[in-house]
Amino acid sequence: MKRNYPITSKVDEYAEGVRSGRIVACHRIRQAVDRWYADQKRDDLYFDETDFVLIVNVAHNLRHFKGDYAGKPLDLEPWQLFILANILGWKRKATKKRRYTYADVYVPRKNGKTTIAGLLALYFLIFDRENAAEVYAAAVDKEQAKICFETSKELITRSEFSGEVDVYRGSIVYRPTASSYKPLTKDTKNKDGLNPSCAICDERHAWATNEIYDVIKTGMGARSQPMLFSISTAGTDTSVPYFSDLEFLRGVLDGIHEKDNHFIMLFEPDDGDSWGDPAVWRKVNPNYGVSLSQEYFESEFREAKMKGGTTLAAFCTKNLNMWVDAPDVWIPDDDVKACTATFDEEQLRGADCYVGIDYASKTDICAVAFWFPAYHVAKFLFMVPSEKVAADSGDRVDYRKWQEEGLLTVIQGKVIDEDWFVETVTREMQNYRVKAIAYDPWGMWNVIPRFPASYQDCLMEYQQSIKYMSVPTKELEKMVLKHDINFLGNPIIRWMFANVVIWVDPNANIKLNKGKSRNKIDGVVALVDAFGAWLNKTSGDDGQIYASHSLRTISI
């Protein structure tokens, strides 16, 4: 493509550097560059330098206001130029409008992501030629939303453009086009009336739901070429929507999914990369040697290696963009995720089955696990009252989505009705040859008599003390780590495994610790109970080492 401006050639130099290997880059960045070259061959797109050159000139007239760079022009790094060139430069021949409506930049901290986000927000407020533009800095809470907004405020008030805007505590207004820029959180009132032309979604890894994201998406419909720009590091909670969203975006880069209006730039380690390798540090941190010094990284690495635990987890998560569970979590998520395989569930009909029940609270999740040892398959029933689905439970998961996907059974009301619970479980058990039903006795005293007579002999009270829980918990642990169990891709049990924290006694016996676990683990508890019943019945002595029983009288 012909270049009229020298700055655009820097974008080509960056792309060529990545493609040739001169610039060390991860697989996902190489895919983004491959996409750049593929776009140049398309008949339906063209590259317009105008807006890209404009934003670069705007940046040069803004000044850094923190640290060693304070007072210096906002000169952009090659990777940042590549992002802006893609977002603002590619247009569709049929409409002459921008090709990209969405953009995700996933990059470790201290790489200047907030600066580029603040710059973009100001560009869409003042220079995008949109009448009554609405620009938002969206985040999980007010403090996070203010970070990007305050960055924009500091940049604009120190620039030659300051006389063109009115800067208030909670907004920036550009008078000539009646445009405004404000922070946005879930607590913002009248969100359904928004008509965003641009939204910066900051640190998506911390968003418990996509509520704000969806409000922004639906509100953009009246704009001819809006921009929804997400920027984030990795996190520790794999149940949040952004973790799944990243999987989808990787699928777009892989060609599995199609989303032609979404720009994607993911800085993350490749499979097999070591967190202690300096080459990996450079590969996933595009500002390595600029805003991130080698000395800083070496210091952070030494501390992480020495202290381990939360310090190591923070280093991997924030500096290397690796999703790392809390260090005291039982089994890594990657191992749980690997316990999924295609399976015809019709094979389970009539198969030997061991059932585990964690009745928990009638106002919370009740879990039933079905373990099929012949197939190494675990199925689950998760039940919850409708009021928990409707409420903002604080559990950081989307119960409605699970309900729609048929993974969560919901009963109307505030509590789980005992008769309904037994009927639901019995209806499922009728498909199998049930050998034992192990249950946590807490809260079950009024439920047990409701089971049909045909199942009464199968019922097994299973004590939750470490004496009884250690062996089946270790057996489950072994199978998951060996990837020798199939959870049938159930996202609820995967979430619950990520929440589990283990209590270990001085004799290395282990037990699930509900009190210290990060969130719900009911399904895992139910599965351990099912394993206990299985081991009980197949131990060779009728499981007396596990079963609870009343006082015995021994004749002499």
N, C-alpha and C positions, 0 to 999 in steps of 0.2 A: 504494500500500500504506500502511496505517496504521502510524505510527511511535509507539512508546511511550517512546522514549528520545531525547533531543536528539542524542546522539552518532551515532545511525543517520542522522539528517538530514544530517550532514556527508558521508556516503557519497553520498546523493542529490545534494547540492550539487556534489560532485566529478564525478559522472556527467553532470549537467546542464551543468557547465562545459566538459567535454570535448565533449559533443554540440553545444553552442552555439558552440564556438570560443573561449570566454573563456579556457579553459585550453588552451594550445598543446600539441597531442599528435600523435604520428605515426599513420599509418594503422592499425597493429596495435593500438594502444591504443584508438582509436575503435571498432575491431571488438569489443574486449573490452567496451566500454561498450554497444555495440549488443546484445551477448549478454545483458548485465544487464537491459536493458529487455525483450528478447524473453522472458527467463525469467519476468518478472512476469506475462506473459500465458498461461503454460502451466498446464494443469489438473492436471498430475502433480507439481508442485513447490509448496512454500510457503516463505516466509522466516521464520525463527525468530531473533529478536534476542538470545536469552538468552546463548548462548555467545560471541557477538561482543561484547556489552557486558561480559561477564566478562573476556575477554582484554584489553580496553581498560582496565578497572579494575586488572587485574594489572599491566599495563604502567605505569600511573600510579604504582604502588607500588614500581616498580623505579627504579634510578638509573643515569644515565650514569656511566662511570668513566674516560673519556678526554677530553683536550682541553678546549676552552672550555665544553663542556656537562657536565663532570664534576660530579656531585652533584645535577644537575637531574633531575626526573621524566622518564620515558621517554614523553613525549607524542608520539603518532604523527602523521605527516603524512597529508593526505587520500588520497594514492595508496596508502599503507600500510593505511589504514582500509578502502579499497575492496577490497584483496586479502583481508584478514582477514574482512570481511563476506561475501564470496563463499565462501571456503573453509569457514567455520564456520556461515554462516547458511542456505544453501540446503539444504533437506531434501526427501526424496521422501515424498509422501503415503502411498504404499502401505506403506512400512517405517518411517517416522519417523526414518530414518537419514540421515546427511549425504549429499548428492548427489556431492560431489567426493572421489575417492580419490587423484587425482594433481593436482599443481600445478607449473607452471613459471613462474618469474619471471626474466626475462632483462633485465638492467639494467646499465649501466656502473658502474665501481667508484666508491667514495666516496659512494654514494647511500644508505648505511645498510642494505644488504641483509643483512649479517652480523648486525646487531642484530635485525632482524625474524625472521631464522632462529633466533637464539638464544632469542628470546621464544617462538616457536612450540614449540621443543623443550621448554622449561620448562612451557608450557601442557599439552602432551600427557603430560608426566611427572606433573604434580601435579593438574591441574584437569579432565582429560577423563573422570574417573570410570571409567577402564579398569583392571580388576584385573590385576596383574602386567604392567603396561605395559612394553614394551621400546622405548626411544627411542634412535636412533643418529644421530651426526654422521658422515656418510660422506664420504670424499674419496679422492683418488688416492694420498696418502701420509699418514703419521702427523702430520707438521707441519701440513698443510692441514686435516686432520680436527680437530686440536686448536684451530684458530682459532675455529670455531663453538662447540666444547665449552667452551673457556676463557672465551669471551664469556658463555655461559650460567652458568658457575661464578661469574664476577665479579658478574653481575647478581643471582644468588640469594643469595650470601653477604653482600651489602650491603642486603638487603631484610628486610622483616618476616616473610618466609616461611623465613628461614634456619634457624630452630629445628625445622622440619618435615622437613629433609633431612639426610642424612649425606653429606658431600662428601669424596671420596677423590681420589687423584692421577689415577686413570683411570676414575672413575665418580661419578655422583650417584645416591643411593638415596632414594626416598620411602617411608618405612616403612609408613604406613597402608594402602597398596595393594600393598606388596611390588614396587614398580616401580623401574626402573633406567634410566639414561641413560649411554651410553658412546660413545667414538669408534670408528669402523669403517673399516678399509682392506682391501686385498686380502691383506695379511699377517696379518690377524686370524685366529686359529685357530677351528676348529669353526663356520665360517660357515653350513654347511648346517643347523645346529640353531637358527638364528635364527627368532624369531616376532615381527617388528617390528609395533608399533602406529603408530609414526611414524619416518620417516627423513628427515633433512635431507641432501640430496646437494649438496655444495658444489663450485662451479667445475667443472661438468661438461665444459667445453671442454678441460680438461686430462686427461680420462679416456681412456686409449688404447683401452679396451674397455668394454663394458657388463656385465662380469662381476659387479661388486658390485651394480649396479642390478638385474640379473636375479635375483640371490640374494635381494635385498630383496623384489622383486615376488612371487616364488614363496613366500617366507616369510610374507607378509601374509595368506595365504588364510584362516587361522583367526580373523582379527580381523573384527569386524562392521562397523567403519567406520575403517579405517586411513588414514594419510596419508603419501604419498611426495612430498616437497616438494623440487624441484630449483631451485637458484638459481645463476646463472652470468653471467659477462660473455662477450664474443666471444673468439675465439682466432685462431691463425695456421695451424693444421694442419687443413685441411678433410677429412682422411681419418678423423678421429675420429668415433665414432658420434653425438655430440651435434650435429654439423653437419647430419647427415641427419635427426636427430630434430627439429631446428628446422624443417626443410623440411616434415616431416609436420605439425607443430603449426600452421604457417602454412596448410597445407591444411585443417586443422580449422576455423580461423577463416574461411577462404574458403568453407567448405561443401563442399569436395571430399572430405574424410574425415569420419567421424563418430566422436567419442569424447566422449560426453556427461558422463563422470565425470572430465574433465580440465580444470582451470582454467588459462588461458593469459594471460600478461601479458608482451608483448614490446616493450621500449623499443628501437627501432632506427630509423636514418634511412630515409626513403622514397626510392624511385627518383628519381634526379636531384638529390638533396640534396648540397650541397657541404660538405666537412669544415671549411672556413674560414668558414662562415656562422654568426654568433652565434645566429641564430634556430634553427638545427639543434641547437646545443649545448643550448639550453633545451628543445627538443622531446624529446630523448632522455634527458635527465637530470632526473628528477622532483624531485630535491632541489636543483636549481639555485637559488641564492639562499638556501639553508638550510645544508646541509653543504658545498656547492660554491659558492664565491663567483665572481662575475664576474671579479674580479681574478685568481683562481687560473686560470680558463680562459684568459684573455687571455695570461697568462704562459706557460702550457703551449703555447698555440698559437704564440706568437712563437718559442719555442725549437724547436718541431717544424718550423715553416716555415724557420727559419734553418739547422738542422742536417740536415733531411731524413732519409733512410735509416731506421735502426732507431728513431730518435727520433720521426719522423713516423709510422712504422708503429705504435709503441706508443701514440701519441696517438689515432690513429684506432681502434685496437682496444680499448683500455681506457677511453678517455673518450667514445667515440662508438658503441661496440658494432658496429664494422665488422670483418668477417673480412678481414684483410689479410695476404697472403703476406709472407714475408721479403722485404725490398726488393731483394735480389740475385737473387730468383727470376726466371726467364726470361720467362714469359708469364702474365698474370693469370688466375686460375682462372675468372673470369666469361667470358673469351674461349674457354677450353677447353670450358667447360660449354655455351656457345652452339653448339659444333660438333656438334650432334646433330639429326638429322631422321629422320622416319619413312621407312623404305626397305625394299622387298621384296628380301631377300637372294637370292632365286631369280634375280634379274637378273644376279647375278655368275657364275652357272654358265656356264663356257666363256669368260668374259671375260679379256682380257689382264690379267696380274697380275705384279707385281714383288715379290719376297720379300726380306725382310731378317731376318737371324738374329743374335741376341746370345746366344751359348751361355752366357756368364757362367761360373758355377761349377756343377758337377754337384750341389752340395749346396744350391744357392740357386735363385732364379727364372731360368728360361730363357725367352726371349721370341722369338716369331716374328711379324713384321708382314707383312701382305698388302695391297699398295697397288694399287688399281684406278683408274688415271688417267682412264678414260672416265667414271667415275661420281664421282670424288673421294671415294671411300670407303676407309677403312682398317679392316681386321679384324685380330684378334690371337689368337695362341695363347700362353697363359702356362702353363708347366709347372713343377712343384715336387715334391720328394720328400715323402712323407707325414710323415716325422719333423719337417720344418719346420712343417707344418700343426699337428701335435700339440704342438710345443714353444712356449714363450713366447718368440718370436723377437726381441722388442724392436722390431719394425718398425712397431708402433702401428696395425696393420690386422687385420681379421678374415678370415684365410685360409679358415677353415671356412665362413663365410658365402659367400664367393666360390666355393668349391667346390660348395656346395649350389645356388647359382644357375647353375652350369654355366659359369662364367667362368674357372675355374682347373682345369687337368687335373693330376691327382695320380697319382704312381706310388708304390707301396708301397716302403718302405725308406728308407735314409739318403741315397742318391744317385740321380741320374737315369741310367738305363741308356742307353747310346749307341744300341743297336739299337732300343730302344723309342722313343727320341727321333726317330730317322730315320723309323721306321714311322708315328709319329703325324703328323709334318710331311708325309710323303709322302701319307698318306691324305687330308689336307686339300688338298694341292696338286692332287690328281687331279681336283678339281672345277673347275679353272681352266686357262687357257692361260698357263702360266708362261713368261715371257720372260727372266727372269734371277733368280738367287738370290745375293744379296750377303751376305757373312759376315765378321765380325771373325775374322781368322786365329788369334787367341789361343785356345788350347784346342781348336781344331777339327781339328787334324792327324789325329786318329784317327777323326773323325766323317765327314769328306768321302768317304773310300773306301766308306762304307756306303750312300751314296745310290745308287739304281738307275741303271743305265747310261743310261736315258732322260733323266735329269736332269743327268748329268755335264757336258754342254756348257753347261748354264745356270749352273753354279756360277761365282761371281766373287769372288775374294779382295778384300776391300775394306779398305784400310788406314785406321786410325783417327786418323791425324795430322790436324792442322788444315788441311793442304794439301788433303786429300781431303774433309774433313767440313764445311768452311765453307759451300760453295755449297748442298749439299742441306739443311743446317741452316737457312740463311737462307730457302730456298724453303719449307720447312715452316713456319717462323715467319710468313712472309708469308701463307700460306694460313690458318693458325689465326687470326691477327689479323683477317683479312678474313672469317672464318667460312665459308671456302670449302672445308672438308673435313668429312667426316661420320665421327665415331668411333662411331656407332651406340649412343650412350649407355653405353659401357663405363666403369665406375667405376674399373677398375684403371689404365687409361691416363690417366684424369683425375688420379688420385692421383700417378702417376709424373710427369706434367707439373708438378704443384705442387712436386715435389722438385727439379726441374732447376735447376742453377746453370751459367751460361755462362762460359767463359774467352774473353777477347777479347785478341788480340795488337795490337801497335802499328799494324798496317795495317787494323784493324777486321775481321779475319777472326775467326770465332767457332767454338767447339767445345763440345760437352757436357762438363762437368767432373764425372766420376764421383766423384773424390776429395772435392770440396767440396759436392756435392749432398747434401740433407738425408736422403735415403733412396733407395730403389730407383728407377732410371730406365731399366731394361733395355728396356722396351717402346718408349720414345722413341728410344733408340739403334738398335734394330732398324728402326724406321720411317725414321730418317735414312739407314740403310744401304739400305733399299728405295728411298728417294728417290734416293740416289746411283746405284743400278743403273738406275733409270728415266731419269735425266738422262744417264747414260753411254750408254745404248742409243738415246736419241733426240736426241743432240747434233749429229748430222750427220757426225761424223767417227769414228764407232764409239767415241766416248767416250775417246779416248786421253789426254785431259787428266785422267781419273780413274783409269783402269784401271792396276793394278800389272802389271809385266811384267819378264821377265828382260833381261839385257844384250843389246843389239842390235849387229850388225856392219853397217856401212854401206860398200857398195862404191863406190870412187872410179874 
